[in-house]
Amino acid sequence: MKKIEKLAMEIGLSYEYIEEKVEETIEIAKEKKLDFKNPVLVGYDLNGPLTSTRDASLFPRPTVQRAMSYLIGENVSKAILSGWDMRSLRYFRDRRLGITELALIGEMGAVYEDSGQIFEIDPISKRIHYEMKRRIYEKAAEEGLKIAIQGNVSTRVACVYFEADEEDRGNLRNHFLVTDTHVTTGDIFNALRKKGNFRYNGEKIEFEITTENIKEIDYVLSKVFTLQSVRLEKVGQKIALWRDNKDNREFSLEDMIEFSKSAVPKGWKVDPNPDYCVDLVFEGDGVKLNKEKTANVFARKKFKSNEYIITNVGDKKADILMGENTLNFPQYGTEARRYCKKNGIPHVPVLHGGDYSLIIAELLQRLYGQ
């Protein structure tokens, strides 16, 4: 029994299912005049195809690692195309998957890693970035919300969690940066580099709402104590914050979307997620950053050619690739699949990153006998 057939059975699929999906892929490739003898960049969204969409622990789905390991060859490269920050992506790749050759395209395509070095695509003014953050902090304080900040490298992209610590919400307490930690409000105060601008009374940290103070508190919450939740409140013209792991369960995803639309300045695209976070992408200067654009930058550099194919698996509209050199594998029952069907985009629906990997591996094996 071939290893692809064996693993398909372990996933709970028949080998015939894989073969049928290969044939679907070949038909679409013919329609688009794609030649699989060209190099292939095999892309993976993280949440959905590789992990649960509602769990920040970043544990891969069973058998995903093995299925991905079958994708080998000089003309094949694999990459995660994700909104997650690079620190989280590196941890998932190196510690969870153990597939160190996996390339990383993160933060909605704002950054990518090549040979251990991180490159930022189309950075924006820090003034624009921190004005958005100021609005988030101040509005959250007015509404008494709890937030956690992702540790993004880029200025063009940010990610904020709201009331997202508990297991059936964002489950941030299970994120690798947060689990088994005991960060206190005092720890946050001690990490501030400009303590003179902040007052700590043993319970809460208070500060004036200036750009300088927002930059400082955001640095600590995003880079030092990444994803550690703090509750905010407005105290006169100041903000007070303190550590809090207990969610306000009355705060819904709909509330999060409405809050984001009212708080975020014009020019920022708001992209909500089911794990109680919003991705924020600046498009006010006309730049339409996306993962596909950066995947092409990476692929041209990786393959030293303009002739290549990019495939991708994902669960959201943002995971759908639009270029002539692309093939889409949306997950069944997701926004990504609905978007493809509604807009007539040729696609091969799949369950997750496991069967997707086996489909591409089987196709390449037919061509190259790998």
DAVENLIN-V284496 format. One record per backbone hydrogen bond with DSSP energy under -1.0 kcal/mol. CO is the residue of the C=O (numbers start at 1). NH is the residue of the N-H. Records with the same first field share a line. If there is no record, write none. Layout:
CO=NH / NH
This chain:
2=6
3=7
4=8
5=9
6=10
7=11
8=13
14=18
15=19
16=20
17=21
18=22
19=23
20=24
21=25
22=26
23=27
24=28
25=29
26=30
27=31
28=32
29=34
35=38
39=309
40=77
41=311
42=79
44=81
46=50 / 51
49=353
50=61
51=48
61=64
63=67
64=68
65=69
67=70
68=71
70=72
73=76
75=40
77=42
78=103
79=44
80=105
82=108
84=107
85=89
86=90
87=91
88=92
89=93
90=94
91=95 / 96
92=97
93=98 / 99
99=102
103=80
104=113
105=82
106=109 / 111
107=110
110=121
111=106
112=119
114=117
117=114
119=112
125=129
126=130
127=131
128=132
129=133
130=134
131=135
132=136
133=137
134=138
135=139
136=140
137=141
138=142
139=143
140=145
141=234
145=232
146=163
147=230
148=161
149=227
150=152
156=282
158=280
159=150
160=278
161=148
164=172
165=173
166=169 / 171
171=174
172=175
175=178 / 179
178=181
184=188
185=189
186=190
187=191
189=192
194=197
195=198
199=206
204=201
205=241
206=199
207=239
208=210
210=214
211=215
212=216
213=217
214=218
215=219
216=220
217=221
218=222
219=223 / 224
220=225
225=228
229=244
230=147
231=242
233=240
235=238
238=235
239=207
240=233
241=205
242=231
247=249
248=251
252=256
253=257
254=258
255=259
256=260
257=261
258=262
259=263
260=264
265=268
267=283
269=281
271=279
276=162
277=273
278=160
279=271
280=158
281=269
283=286
287=289
290=294
291=295
292=296
293=297
294=298
295=299
296=300
297=301
298=302
299=303
309=41
310=327
311=43
312=329
313=45
314=331
315=336
316=319
317=320
323=326
325=310
327=312
328=348
330=350
331=334
334=338
335=339
336=340
337=341
338=342
339=343
340=345
350=332
352=356
353=357
354=358
355=359
356=360
357=361
358=362
359=363
360=364
361=365
362=366
363=367
364=368
365=369
